[in-house]
């Protein structure tokens, strides 16, 4: 157990000492603290007596720090700065922040670009993003809003539709220009962590397309890795064009003309029923999540 009251001097004594150490002058320290010079001197003497260590040497109006004084001044300055930062964050108010969650791919390719764009604005508030491919990790935590995809909005939650889930092959434009027969390019696959995910065997079967049936396939483990390899021109990945809007607009990925696969699922922005005040709605719109 930590006994700060018995192991630390009163906080205002450290505050007075830090001010004197910074100015190396009692008069200027007293002016900053809006107290008398005698009050400053009294607290410094008390602090030295409490510690049993000399912190300051006085030569007329000149103030110098002892070796112990220099060490305490550095520690006190850092501690007070950290405390001031924490107090400042609290004073902003709990409503002046936004907590969002999504699966990893949506976070990386759809949500984070929007948040980063928003954070460049002068009046932006702090935004935190929790990313996990386990739905329980994001649904069982306290978030202002969650980007969720499924067939419907969950019981006990409210939400709005963002867009349909439509899967299609995507590749780097450079690969499309180089390969005369794109159907023989390497298919970049991944491990399914949920039944509703679509990988290459699912896509070929559900779309009824035989264009890629004979193409070589490599499993890169994660969905994000398959997209990263596709962006680097290593093969063809699968993805939802709406999720990958920024990569497509930036020219890093291009959808192939193969028939898109509609899964019947939808991307939603959801929140627990009755928990979305108008201020949070406004912040979501500022981030680019229209509700």
Secondary structure, DSSP 8 states (H G I E B T S, - for coil): ---HHHHS--HHHHHHHHHHHHHT-HHHHHHHHTS-HHHHHHHHHHHHHHHTS--EEEETTEEEE-HHHHHHHHHHHHHHHHHHHHHHHHHT-TTSEEEEEE-HHHIIIIIHHHHHHHHTSTT--EEEEEE-S-HHHHHSS--SEEEEEESS--TTEEEEEEEEEEEEEEE-HHHHHH-S-GGGS-EEE---SSTT---HHHHHHHH---TTTTS-EEE-SSHHHHHHHHHTTSSBEEEETTTTHHHHHTTS-EE-SS--EEEEEEEEEEEETT---HHHHHHHHHHT---
